[in-house]
Amino acid sequence: MNSATREEVRPVPLDDRVAAFVQLGRLFALFGAGQPWPGHSCGLSEVEYASFDESVQRAKSRNGWFTEENVRHMLRSLSGMLEPAALNAWLSGYEDLVGGRTTDNRQPTTSIVGLITAGNIPMVGFHDLLCVLLSGHRARLKISSDDAGLTNAVLDLLQLIAPYLAARVSIAEQKLGEVDAVIATGSNNTARYFEHYFGHLPRIIRKNRTSVAVLDGTESEQELEALGEDLFRYFGLGCRNVGKLFIPQDVDLHRLFKAIYPWERIGNHNKWANNYDYHKAIWLMDRVPLLENGFVLFREDTGLHSPLGSIYYERYAERSTVDALLREHDAEIQCIVGHGHVAFGSAQCPGPQDYADGVDTMRFLLGLG
């Protein structure tokens, strides 16, 4: 895909943009379930369908963290995000967007938005791309080297089902080039560079975040089992993965250990096992008290960002103390799992309205021009 120019491309009514992503979501559901080619009714030929499925299967050979199970899970999650009801409910909150639903007189082709994606979990930049295209702008992507070819495979799908949208996307092979705005995701360290290079542009710069779970002791067995999904999906590499637990003083952690034991299979993954063994050795040499079950280390620690292969936990006597701490560290926390917050097991299945870092990406994009 060639670099975009500033030549105008024809306006696309919002209804057509939404319809394209709904169709893409239906394809994601098929691939997420590992379904064989269902026939031409899906909008792809058998060869085209097989080509994308091969990209899913090959991802692990290019990035060892991107197992087929996790890639298909991401596709299922994105398919839920692209359900018609979810999309329409989300977009209904933007009157300046839906007001141009059929005529698209807003002249949305004025901005080229640079997207610098991370590579920590599969297709992590998809929501930004969704927002850019639905807002009517164009996207220039600088894709992480860890992406394993998945974003390009998605763009190939988009070219097949909605070439008028694919025409609004380009790939920057080297430097990002001339853009009108930037959405960049990276670490606290790379954020400083992003601010230096793009400080003159409208921008969203994302830094390191993690997620936490707050237990109150009334959780059911099913909820504790579901918590395993929040802890271990994508090997805990996502900012929506729970890396820290707040637990009442009298709660027995062995009940949690039993509930999450079905995830023992991740202990067989060499990259996870290497991290587990490394931190176990270091902490044992430092005489750090640990709890372990053969595939994950539990360490009592006040920190929020636990290293890979481990989970931090902190006991509390008063819930108000936890609430105050979470407010204090709001800029480091992506989401909170627990009663009254994100439901157990659903942290890694955000809806389109669940913006990274709590920054309304769509509102930012609609303000460009």
C-alpha positions in Angstrom: 0.0 0.0 0.0 1.6 3.3 -1.1 2.0 6.4 1.0 -1.1 8.6 1.0 -1.0 12.0 -0.8 -3.2 15.0 -0.2 -5.3 14.3 -3.3 -9.0 14.3 -2.4 -10.8 11.0 -2.2 -14.6 10.9 -2.6 -16.6 11.4 0.6 -18.2 8.3 2.0 -21.5 8.6 3.8 -21.4 7.4 7.4 -23.9 4.7 6.8 -21.6 3.2 4.2 -18.6 3.4 6.6 -20.6 1.7 9.3 -21.9 -1.0 7.0 -18.3 -1.8 5.9 -17.1 -2.3 9.5 -20.2 -4.4 10.3 -19.3 -6.7 7.5 -15.7 -6.8 8.7 -17.0 -7.7 12.2 -18.9 -10.6 10.8 -15.8 -11.9 9.1 -13.9 -11.4 12.3 -16.5 -13.6 14.1 -16.0 -16.4 11.5 -12.2 -16.3 11.8 -12.4 -15.9 15.6 -14.3 -19.1 15.8 -12.0 -20.9 13.3 -14.9 -21.6 11.0 -14.2 -23.0 7.5 -15.1 -20.9 4.5 -18.9 -20.4 4.6 -19.4 -19.7 0.9 -19.5 -16.5 -1.2 -22.2 -15.1 1.1 -19.4 -13.9 3.5 -18.1 -11.6 0.8 -14.9 -13.4 0.1 -13.8 -16.1 -2.2 -12.4 -19.3 -0.7 -8.9 -18.3 -1.7 -9.3 -14.9 -0.1 -10.8 -16.4 3.1 -7.9 -18.9 3.3 -5.3 -16.2 2.9 -6.5 -14.3 6.0 -6.8 -17.5 8.0 -3.2 -18.3 7.1 -2.1 -14.9 8.4 -3.8 -15.8 11.8 -2.0 -19.2 11.9 1.4 -17.7 10.8 1.4 -14.9 13.4 3.1 -16.9 16.1 6.0 -17.7 13.8 6.6 -13.9 13.5 5.8 -13.0 17.2 6.0 -15.8 19.7 3.4 -14.1 22.0 0.8 -14.1 19.3 -0.5 -17.6 19.6 -3.4 -18.7 17.4 -5.7 -18.9 20.4 -5.0 -15.3 21.4 -5.3 -13.9 17.8 -8.6 -15.6 17.4 -9.7 -14.3 20.8 -8.9 -10.8 19.6 -10.9 -11.3 16.5 -13.9 -12.4 18.5 -13.5 -9.4 20.8 -13.4 -7.0 17.8 -16.4 -8.7 16.2 -18.3 -7.8 19.4 -17.1 -4.2 19.1 -18.4 -4.1 15.5 -21.9 -5.4 16.2 -24.4 -3.0 14.6 -26.1 -2.2 17.9 -22.8 -1.4 19.6 -21.6 0.8 16.8 -24.8 2.8 16.5 -25.1 3.3 20.2 -21.6 4.6 20.4 -21.9 6.9 17.4 -25.2 8.3 18.5 -23.3 10.3 21.1 -21.6 12.4 18.4 -24.2 14.7 16.9 -21.7 16.5 14.7 -20.9 13.1 13.1 -24.3 11.5 12.8 -25.7 14.8 11.6 -23.9 14.1 8.3 -25.0 10.5 8.2 -26.3 10.5 4.7 -24.8 13.5 3.0 -21.4 13.7 4.7 -21.2 17.5 4.0 -18.6 17.9 6.8 -15.7 17.6 4.2 -14.0 14.9 6.4 -11.1 14.4 4.0 -9.1 17.4 5.2 -6.9 15.6 7.7 -4.3 12.8 7.5 -4.0 11.2 10.9 -0.7 9.4 11.7 -1.2 6.3 13.7 1.8 4.8 15.5 0.8 1.5 16.8 2.1 -0.7 19.6 2.8 -4.4 19.2 2.1 -5.8 22.7 -1.1 -7.7 21.8 -2.6 -8.6 18.4 -4.2 -5.8 16.3 -3.9 -3.4 19.2 -4.2 -0.4 16.9 -7.5 -1.4 15.3 -9.7 0.9 17.5 -7.7 3.9 16.4 -8.1 3.0 12.8 -11.8 2.4 13.3 -12.2 5.9 14.8 -10.2 7.6 12.1 -12.1 6.1 9.2 -15.6 6.5 10.9 -14.8 10.1 11.6 -14.1 10.7 7.9 -10.4 11.3 8.0 -7.5 9.4 6.4 -5.0 7.2 8.2 -1.3 6.8 7.7 0.0 3.9 9.7 3.4 3.3 11.2 3.0 -0.3 12.3 5.0 -1.9 15.1 7.6 -4.5 13.9 5.9 -6.9 16.4 2.6 -6.7 14.6 3.3 -10.1 12.8 1.6 -8.9 9.6 -1.9 -8.9 11.2 -2.7 -5.3 10.5 -1.7 -5.6 6.9 -3.9 -8.7 6.6 -6.9 -6.7 8.1 -6.3 -3.9 5.5 -6.3 -6.6 2.8 -9.7 -7.6 4.0 -10.9 -4.1 4.0 -9.6 -3.6 0.4 -11.7 -6.6 -0.6 -15.0 -5.6 1.1 -14.7 -1.8 1.1 -12.1 -0.5 -1.3 -13.4 3.1 -0.9 -12.4 2.9 2.8 -9.1 1.1 2.1 -8.2 4.0 -0.2 -8.1 6.2 2.9 -5.4 4.2 4.5 -1.7 4.1 3.8 1.4 2.5 5.3 4.5 4.4 6.2 7.4 2.1 5.6 10.0 4.4 7.0 9.2 7.8 8.6 5.6 8.7 9.2 5.9 11.7 6.9 3.6 14.7 6.6 0.5 14.3 8.7 -2.0 16.7 10.3 -2.4 15.0 13.6 -0.9 12.0 15.5 -2.2 9.2 17.7 0.8 7.4 19.1 1.0 4.5 21.6 4.1 3.4 23.3 6.0 3.4 26.6 6.8 6.2 29.0 10.2 6.5 27.3 8.9 6.6 23.7 6.2 9.1 24.7 9.0 11.7 25.3 10.2 11.2 21.8 6.7 11.4 20.4 6.2 14.7 22.2 9.4 16.1 20.8 8.7 15.1 17.2 5.0 15.8 17.2 4.6 18.6 19.8 3.5 21.0 17.1 0.6 18.8 16.0 -2.8 18.0 17.5 -2.0 14.7 19.2 -2.9 11.9 21.6 0.3 10.3 23.1 -0.3 7.2 25.2 2.1 5.9 27.9 2.4 2.8 30.0 -0.7 1.8 31.9 -1.9 -1.3 33.7 -5.1 -2.5 35.2 -6.1 -3.7 38.7 -8.8 -5.8 40.3 -10.4 -5.0 43.6 -11.8 -8.0 45.4 -14.3 -7.6 48.3 -14.4 -11.3 49.4 -17.9 -11.9 48.1 -16.8 -13.1 44.7 -18.3 -16.3 43.4 -16.2 -19.2 42.1 -17.4 -18.3 38.6 -16.2 -14.7 39.1 -12.8 -15.8 40.3 -12.4 -18.2 37.4 -13.3 -15.3 35.1 -10.6 -13.2 36.7 -8.1 -15.6 35.2 -9.1 -14.2 31.8 -8.2 -10.7 32.9 -4.9 -11.8 34.4 -3.6 -14.1 31.7 -5.2 -13.4 28.3 -2.5 -12.2 25.9 0.0 -13.4 28.6 -0.8 -10.2 30.6 0.9 -8.0 28.0 -2.1 -5.6 27.5 -2.7 -2.4 29.4 -6.2 -3.8 30.1 -4.7 -6.9 31.7 -4.9 -7.0 35.5 -1.4 -7.0 37.0 -2.3 -6.0 40.6 -4.9 -7.3 43.0 -6.3 -5.5 46.1 -7.6 -8.1 48.5 -9.3 -7.8 51.9 -7.2 -8.8 54.9 -9.1 -12.0 55.7 -9.4 -13.4 52.1 -7.6 -16.7 51.5 -5.6 -16.5 48.3 -5.7 -20.3 47.9 -9.3 -20.0 46.8 -8.1 -17.7 44.0 -5.3 -20.1 43.1 -7.7 -22.9 42.7 -10.0 -20.8 40.5 -7.3 -19.7 38.1 -5.6 -23.1 37.8 -7.2 -23.8 34.4 -4.6 -21.3 33.1 -1.7 -23.5 34.0 -1.1 -24.1 30.3 0.6 -20.8 29.9 3.4 -22.2 32.0 4.3 -24.3 28.9 4.9 -21.2 26.8 8.6 -20.7 26.7 8.6 -16.9 26.8 6.3 -16.9 29.8 8.2 -19.7 31.5 11.5 -17.8 31.0 10.1 -14.7 32.8 8.6 -16.8 35.5 11.9 -18.6 36.2 13.9 -15.4 36.0 11.9 -13.5 38.5 11.5 -16.5 40.8 15.2 -16.9 41.0 15.9 -13.2 41.6 13.3 -12.8 44.3 14.3 -16.0 46.0 17.9 -14.8 46.2 16.6 -11.5 47.6 14.5 -13.5 50.1 11.3 -12.0 48.9 8.3 -13.9 50.3 6.4 -15.5 47.4 3.3 -17.6 46.7 3.4 -19.7 43.6 1.4 -22.5 41.8 3.8 -23.6 39.2 2.9 -21.1 36.5 2.6 -17.7 38.2 4.2 -15.9 41.1 2.2 -13.9 43.6 4.2 -11.2 45.4 2.8 -8.9 48.1 3.9 -5.4 46.8 2.6 -1.9 46.8 3.6 -1.4 43.1 1.1 -1.4 40.3 3.2 -2.8 37.4 4.1 -6.4 38.1 6.7 -8.0 35.9 5.7 -10.7 33.4 5.2 -14.1 35.0 3.9 -12.6 38.3 1.0 -10.8 39.9 1.3 -8.2 42.7 -1.3 -8.2 45.5 -1.9 -5.9 48.4 -4.2 -6.5 51.3 -6.5 -3.8 52.7 -8.6 -3.2 55.8 -10.7 -0.3 54.5 -12.1 0.0 51.0 -11.9 3.8 51.2 -8.1 3.4 51.4 -8.1 1.5 48.1 -10.4 4.0 46.4 -8.1 6.9 47.5 -5.0 5.1 46.2 -6.7 4.4 42.8 -7.6 8.0 42.4 -4.0 9.0 43.2 -2.7 6.7 40.5 -5.5 7.3 38.0 -3.0 8.2 35.2 -1.4 4.8 35.5 -4.5 2.7 35.5 -6.4 1.7 32.4 -9.4 -0.1 34.0 -10.5 -1.5 37.3 -12.1 -4.9 37.5 -14.5 -5.9 40.3 -17.9 -5.3 41.7 -19.1 -1.8 40.6 -16.4 -1.6 37.9 -15.6 -3.7 34.9 -17.1 -7.2 35.2 -14.8 -10.1 35.9 -13.5 -11.7 32.7 -14.4 -8.8 30.4 -11.4 -6.5 30.7 -10.0 -7.6 27.4 -13.4 -7.2 25.5 -13.8 -3.5 25.5 -16.7 -1.8 23.6 -16.1 1.0 21.0 -16.8 3.6 23.7 -14.0 2.3 26.0 -11.2 4.6 25.0 -7.6 4.0 25.9 -6.4 6.2 28.7 -9.9 7.6 29.0 -9.3 10.1 26.1 -12.2 10.4 23.7 -10.5 9.6 20.4 -13.5 10.2 18.3 -14.1 13.7 19.9 -10.4 14.5 19.2 -10.8 13.5 15.6 -14.0 15.4 15.1 -12.3 18.5 16.4 -9.6 18.4 13.6 -9.8 20.4 10.4 
